[in-house]
């Protein structure tokens, strides 16, 4: 987890979507949109981009930590099973990003492989119809 400003977050979203910062105004996460997300349940997703326009078209609110909102950008929840099954093409994360994730999980005292397998399975088990 990194504490960044809303502008920095928007710049990271642009970069991860292959765009040059700053994001076009219509796609920026604004203070007003963030306030709406924070009134919803953690795990709420807001579509920031037109479908098919980017790798990560949505912003998810994960709750608060020490009074600050925790956000991430992601695929649309309905697309997750397609990525997991291989039906939709996915690019693996860069090694340096994986190293940051591994270190973070290890700081929690967890085995990174078990942690992510359990996390991914629990998240997508809830969203996949039986």
C-alpha positions, 0 to 999 in steps of 0.5 A: 500500500502506498499513500498517494494523492488523487492526482498521483493515483490518476497518473498511475492509472494512466501509465498502467493503461498505456496512456501518457499522464495526465488522464483526460478529464472525463476519465479522472477519478475526481474528489466527488466520484471518490466521495460517492465510492466511499459511501458504498460498501468496500469492494465497490467498483466505479467504471472510469473508462469505456469498455474495451478502451483500457486494460484496467477500466474500473477503480475499486474502493477497498475501504479505509486505512487510518482514515485514508481511502484504499483504492485500486484499478482493475478489470470489470468484475464480470470479466474476471472469470474470462481472465482466469480461464484464459478466454481473455488474454492477460499480460503478466505483471512485471517482475519488479511489481511482483517483487513489491507484492511478494515483499508486502505479503511476506511482511504480513508473515504469510507465504506469498504463493498460498496467500495469493492462491487463497485470495484469488480463489475466495474472491472469484468463487464469490463472483462465479455462478454455480 
